């Protein structure tokens, strides 16, 4: 009996993941998931309270780890001295982005769901949240290394942060293989650094 229950759960999860990836959260159907899992909608509801909870299963933990990796990098940088922040910002940023990309590719389907299929869920503002975190830390960084700078304000920084992450996650939207993604990311970093060099 336990084996049968476990197999039924695996079938539901397999069918749900395929349905979410093909249709997105909004258009995904629990009836279709149940049919493809050779079970009933009621069987799904014994395991997940609703479609949102089922979608959460595939993305929430991975999103939280990604956020933690990103904030750990930003907090680590901001805890350094002014001189250390200036000297290590570019190399630390690149290293952190490489680490996050490694994690992304280890869990690519989760991030595809998060970036391309999460409309209608609590996760649809994932990129916006990253941009907001980045913008707040960038303001802090600029105030540390160039406290008299008045050329850029929070709105501009937020716009540029949002543009960076929108560009970064194109590797997911286009399903790049990792080698191609890393080439793309290196170019994105160079482009981004060239722009910021005009202000920092």
C-alpha angles and dihedrals in degrees: 000000000000090000091051092050091049091049091049090053091049090050091051093049092047092049093044094051091050092048094048093047093049100039107020124234097288096053098035114114125214088204090057091046091051093047093050090047089050092238139094132270087245089061089056092050091055087063104031126029094219145341092279092058090048091053091046089060091067101044117016101082093044092049091051092051091049091051090048093050090050097046092045089057093047094046091047091053095046091051091061124092120268092259093047091050091053094046099043104033098096097042093042091049093051093046092050093048091050090052092049090048091052088053091046092054092046087058101026099149091055091054093044088056091046096049103032107024109033102091108132094029134093087258099062092096094054094119092045090053091051090050092051092051091048093048094052092051092045091055089051091048093050092048088053100049100028109018094169095054112121099163095099133035136197095271093055092047091049091050091052093045090051091048091051095052093043087055094044094054092054084090087068097041091052094039093232117188111245097257092054090044093055091050089051093047092051089055091046091052092050091049092048094047092049090055096047091047087072090064107029 
